[in-house]
Amino acid sequence: MPTYTYECKKCGNEFELVLSFRDYEAKKDRRCPACGSKNIVQTLAPFYAKTSKKS
């Protein structure tokens, strides 16, 4: 499942949420786990793919 990174504009906390695509679209009421603020923005994060094959 994809990992989404967020930053709280109130307290500056950076956190990650692991959500399915369905949960990402359905759950719009996200809050900062540190202060409970809804004033959060999604940030860019590096992408990596994990496969079972050896390189």
N, CA, C and O atoms as a DFTB+ gen file, in Angstrom:
220 C
 N C O
     1  1       0.835      -1.182       0.000
     2  2       0.000       0.000       0.000
     3  2       0.881       1.247       0.000
     4  3       1.986       1.237       0.542
     5  1       0.392       2.297      -0.599
     6  2       1.167       3.537      -0.664
     7  2       1.307       4.205       0.703
     8  3       0.429       4.116       1.561
     9  1       2.437       4.871       0.867
    10  2       2.699       5.650       2.071
    11  2       2.623       7.120       1.689
    12  3       3.294       7.558       0.754
    13  1       1.810       7.882       2.408
    14  2       1.639       9.304       2.153
    15  2       2.272      10.085       3.291
    16  3       2.090       9.741       4.458
    17  1       3.013      11.133       2.961
    18  2       3.659      11.956       3.978
    19  2       2.924      13.286       4.082
    20  3       2.484      13.860       3.086
    21  1       2.808      13.755       5.323
    22  2       2.098      14.992       5.605
    23  2       2.918      15.855       6.553
    24  3       3.778      15.363       7.283
    25  1       2.633      17.151       6.526
    26  2       3.230      18.079       7.470
    27  2       2.121      18.932       8.070
    28  3       1.256      19.439       7.357
    29  1       2.158      19.082       9.387
    30  2       1.187      19.903      10.096
    31  2       1.667      21.353      10.054
    32  3       2.800      21.652      10.431
    33  1       0.804      22.237       9.597
    34  2       1.160      23.653       9.519
    35  2       1.080      24.334      10.886
    36  3       1.644      25.412      11.071
    37  1       0.391      23.721      11.837
    38  2       0.259      24.309      13.173
    39  2       1.482      24.023      14.041
    40  3       2.044      24.940      14.641
    41  1       1.903      22.742      14.111
    42  2       3.000      22.388      15.019
    43  2       4.281      21.972      14.299
    44  3       5.316      21.795      14.940
    45  1       4.225      21.811      12.959
    46  2       5.413      21.440      12.202
    47  2       5.729      19.956      12.194
    48  3       6.759      19.552      11.653
    49  1       4.871      19.138      12.778
    50  2       5.086      17.693      12.826
    51  2       5.002      17.092      11.426
    52  3       4.085      17.407      10.668
    53  1       5.955      16.227      11.083
    54  2       5.912      15.478       9.832
    55  2       5.569      14.031      10.161
    56  3       6.158      13.437      11.064
    57  1       4.613      13.465       9.424
    58  2       4.187      12.104       9.713
    59  2       3.781      11.400       8.431
    60  3       3.553      12.038       7.403
    61  1       3.691      10.078       8.503
    62  2       3.327       9.249       7.357
    63  2       2.053       8.470       7.663
    64  3       1.805       8.072       8.801
    65  1       1.263       8.265       6.634
    66  2       0.081       7.424       6.725
    67  2       0.156       6.380       5.622
    68  3       0.446       6.711       4.472
    69  1      -0.101       5.132       5.958
    70  2      -0.154       4.048       4.979
    71  2      -1.631       3.799       4.686
    72  3      -2.383       3.331       5.542
    73  1      -2.027       4.124       3.456
    74  2      -3.437       4.037       3.083
    75  2      -3.593       3.321       1.751
    76  3      -2.761       3.465       0.856
    77  1      -4.657       2.554       1.629
    78  2      -4.986       1.986       0.321
    79  2      -5.508       3.133      -0.546
    80  3      -5.835       4.202      -0.029
    81  1      -5.586       2.919      -1.847
    82  2      -6.109       3.958      -2.730
    83  2      -7.547       4.308      -2.361
    84  3      -7.940       5.473      -2.417
    85  1      -8.318       3.315      -1.989
    86  2      -9.711       3.540      -1.611
    87  2      -9.796       4.393      -0.346
    88  3     -10.590       5.332      -0.284
    89  1      -8.986       4.073       0.660
    90  2      -8.984       4.855       1.898
    91  2      -8.487       6.280       1.668
    92  3      -8.979       7.221       2.290
    93  1      -7.517       6.437       0.779
    94  2      -6.988       7.769       0.489
    95  2      -8.079       8.660      -0.089
    96  3      -8.187       9.830       0.279
    97  1      -8.878       8.118      -0.984
    98  2      -9.951       8.893      -1.607
    99  2     -11.139       9.096      -0.665
   100  3     -11.757      10.161      -0.671
   101  1     -11.460       8.099       0.134
   102  2     -12.652       8.153       0.967
   103  2     -12.457       8.972       2.246
   104  3     -13.363       9.695       2.661
   105  1     -11.294       8.863       2.864
   106  2     -11.079       9.500       4.161
   107  2     -10.438      10.871       3.974
   108  3      -9.221      10.977       3.825
   109  1     -11.247      11.906       3.983
   110  2     -10.754      13.264       3.779
   111  2     -10.485      13.976       5.103
   112  3      -9.870      15.043       5.100
   113  1     -10.923      13.426       6.223
   114  2     -10.781      14.085       7.527
   115  2      -9.522      13.579       8.236
   116  3      -9.605      12.804       9.189
   117  1      -8.369      14.021       7.764
   118  2      -7.108      13.612       8.385
   119  2      -6.663      14.663       9.378
   120  3      -6.883      15.858       9.179
   121  1      -6.026      14.201      10.465
   122  2      -5.564      15.104      11.517
   123  2      -4.124      14.781      11.886
   124  3      -3.657      13.658      11.699
   125  1      -3.430      15.782      12.413
   126  2      -2.075      15.604      12.910
   127  2      -2.128      14.730      14.160
   128  3      -2.906      15.018      15.069
   129  1      -1.326      13.676      14.228
   130  2      -1.334      12.821      15.417
   131  2      -0.738      13.509      16.647
   132  3      -1.007      13.083      17.771
   133  1       0.058      14.551      16.465
   134  2       0.690      15.233      17.597
   135  2      -0.245      16.246      18.262
   136  3      -0.360      16.276      19.487
   137  1      -0.921      17.087      17.443
   138  2      -1.731      18.159      18.039
   139  2      -3.212      18.067      17.685
   140  3      -4.027      18.776      18.276
   141  1      -3.577      17.208      16.732
   142  2      -4.978      17.040      16.357
   143  2      -5.487      18.055      15.345
   144  3      -6.680      18.071      15.039
   145  1      -4.615      18.895      14.823
   146  2      -5.015      19.933      13.873
   147  2      -5.379      19.320      12.522
   148  3      -4.798      18.320      12.102
   149  1      -6.353      19.941      11.847
   150  2      -6.715      19.543      10.488
   151  2      -5.906      20.324       9.456
   152  3      -6.023      20.065       8.258
   153  1      -5.098      21.264       9.900
   154  2      -4.316      22.117       9.010
   155  2      -3.032      21.388       8.598
   156  3      -1.935      21.736       9.035
   157  1      -3.197      20.365       7.746
   158  2      -2.058      19.567       7.283
   159  2      -1.992      19.622       5.763
   160  3      -3.006      19.812       5.091
   161  1      -0.791      19.454       5.235
   162  2      -0.594      19.417       3.786
   163  2       0.209      18.176       3.433
   164  3       1.093      17.753       4.177
   165  1      -0.114      17.608       2.292
   166  2       0.637      16.446       1.813
   167  2       1.945      16.942       1.225
   168  3       1.965      17.934       0.497
   169  1       3.043      16.256       1.538
   170  2       4.360      16.641       1.039
   171  2       4.871      15.583       0.066
   172  3       4.383      14.452       0.042
   173  1       5.847      15.967      -0.723
   174  2       6.460      15.025      -1.658
   175  2       7.460      14.154      -0.928
   176  3       8.170      14.614      -0.034
   177  1       7.508      12.901      -1.317
   178  2       8.438      11.956      -0.704
   179  2       9.055      11.107      -1.807
   180  3       8.436      10.906      -2.852
   181  1      10.257      10.611      -1.590
   182  2      10.866       9.746      -2.608
   183  2      10.071       8.456      -2.758
   184  3       9.479       7.954      -1.803
   185  1      10.072       7.939      -3.966
   186  2       9.353       6.713      -4.268
   187  2      10.356       5.579      -4.462
   188  3      11.410       5.765      -5.071
   189  1      10.020       4.426      -3.946
   190  2      10.830       3.250      -4.215
   191  2       9.913       2.057      -4.369
   192  3       8.835       2.000      -3.777
   193  1      10.356       1.105      -5.173
   194  2       9.574      -0.098      -5.406
   195  2      10.333      -1.285      -4.861
   196  3      11.535      -1.429      -5.086
   197  1       9.630      -2.123      -4.153
   198  2      10.233      -3.333      -3.600
   199  2       9.698      -4.522      -4.397
   200  3       8.488      -4.733      -4.483
   201  1      10.611      -5.286      -4.973
   202  2      10.208      -6.448      -5.758
   203  2      10.842      -7.705      -5.157
   204  3      11.753      -7.630      -4.333
   205  1      10.346      -8.830      -5.583
   206  2      10.881     -10.089      -5.076
   207  2      12.055     -10.602      -5.914
   208  3      12.748     -11.535      -5.508
   209  1      12.276      -9.995      -7.078
   210  2      13.352     -10.440      -7.952
   211  2      14.669      -9.786      -7.558
   212  3      14.708      -8.632      -7.132
   213  1      15.743     -10.549      -7.711
   214  2      17.074     -10.003      -7.446
   215  2      17.538      -9.207      -8.649
   216  3      17.241      -9.579      -9.784
   217  1      18.253      -8.132      -8.428
   218  2      18.759      -7.302      -9.517
   219  2      20.034      -7.865     -10.070
   220  3      20.609      -7.296     -10.998
